[in-house]
Amino acid sequence: MSSIDEIRDARINKLELLKKRGINPYPADSKRELTLSEAILSFAKLEEKGEIKWVSGRIMSIRGQGAIVFLTLNDGTAIFQALLKKDSLGEEKLNFFQEVVDIGDFVEVQGNFFTTKRGEKTIEAKDWRMLSKSLRPLPEKWHGLQDVEERFRKRYLDILMSPEIKDLFEKKVKFWDTARSFMKEHGFIEVETPSLEITASGADATPFKTYNEDFKLPLYLRICIGELWQKRLMAAGFNKTFEIGRAYRNEGTDANHLQEFTNLEFYWAYANYKDGMELVEKLYKKIAQDVFGKTDFETRGHKFDFAGKWERIDYRDTIKKETGIDVLDTTSEEIKKKLEELKVVYDGDTMERLVDTLWKYCRRKISGPVFLTGHPKLVSPLSKSMPENLNLTERFQIIIAGSEVGNGFSELNDPIDQDERFKIQQELIKAGDKEAMMPDTEFVEMLEHGMPPTCGFGFGEMLFAFLADKPIRETQLFPLMKPKNKE
């Protein structure tokens, strides 16, 4: 078997042969008249009328030699067979084709259409032209790229050789199209908010830091999709807004987490968390049916079905049932002791982080879909308190397969309460909690001008990954990779 270097050298020689003939191996133009999918759709008419057309694509296979050669072409819309025969193409053109063309090259073929004895739709070449000469071979058809890191690094080959991977990303496009259409159909307008912020707030996460040379100002990449900005729009008189965009979190990578991902957040004036739950349940059911054609799924060892009315469970009751600890009547030492007893590793010893770690242990067994409600104020710094118990908040999360795949609130619009909660977050930051929420004094000032009752909600790529039963990194077109020389 030849090495990559030997194959590349041989192809460069073919490149030079093309140039010697006065042929540009990388022309800017194409004579294509039909995509391959269009050729398939109009094949009967093309065959009947004997029409001669130009089609183009990448050569995925070459079969035969001598007086007859079959090609498999792929132009991204479909796969189609081409036939090159000495009788119809001419000996010189056929010989030159065999001399300079390899699997992986982009070519265009002019010819008429017919059906082979085996019933395969085919174009019989009258002429051909090089569009782009490949210098490296494609992976072997039946094995593709086997190494996971290599697949991510050369995603273009992974998609080319694996139709199921391409289908996954086409589903992801439909996932966001469906969500966008749903929001607009329900009266929400799409907005754009800053991704560079002076204060990275709106979620518990470690931000990426950057710097603005013009303003001589340290900045952060946003960790959520404009939460504090969209709430400003509620104060401005907008009633329903949403944004789909990229968020950035400087944290670890695992099956459910990445440093860069897409989320959707919406904000709905004059609505509360109960209204949000009703809307979101409809949204998730529509995504499941329209994108995946079903409501029942199996992933991460869990089975769940979006059909029917979703159950609601209580944060405090669930933890107490699983661990015996009442998160509203406990100490950090008691939680640490319980986590150690459960052999759960915890990062950070603030009360907020310990309670959150205890909950994450408890959620593992929940298949869902369920709405989790009754979150303590300590872990919900942007959520309105419940009138009947000010230590709990009007917050909801969607749980499937042991994980949270959506988070919403009756948004806190009391400026004094919000300022006090930001001060608590500031103390957590001083204590070393890297994921505590940064205070935003200008946001508090906006609240002092007045913001209507509002429901906010956000979800993202994790939901798609769960429904597709893939680790979230698999659902990224180009996940972040270390350079080879850094590994």
Helices and strands as residue ranges (DSSP letters): H 4-20, H 36-41, H 43-49, E 52-63, E 68-74, E 79-85, H 86-89, H 91-100, E 106-115, E 121-132, H 148-153, H 155-161, H 163-185, E 189-190, E 196-197, E 209-212, E 217-221, H 227-236, E 240-248, E 260-269, H 273-292, E 296-299, E 302-305, E 311-314, H 315-323, H 332-341, H 351-363, E 370-373, G 377-379, E 385-386, E 389-393, E 395-400, E 403-410, H 415-430, H 441-449, E 454-460, H 461-468, G 472-475, G 484-486
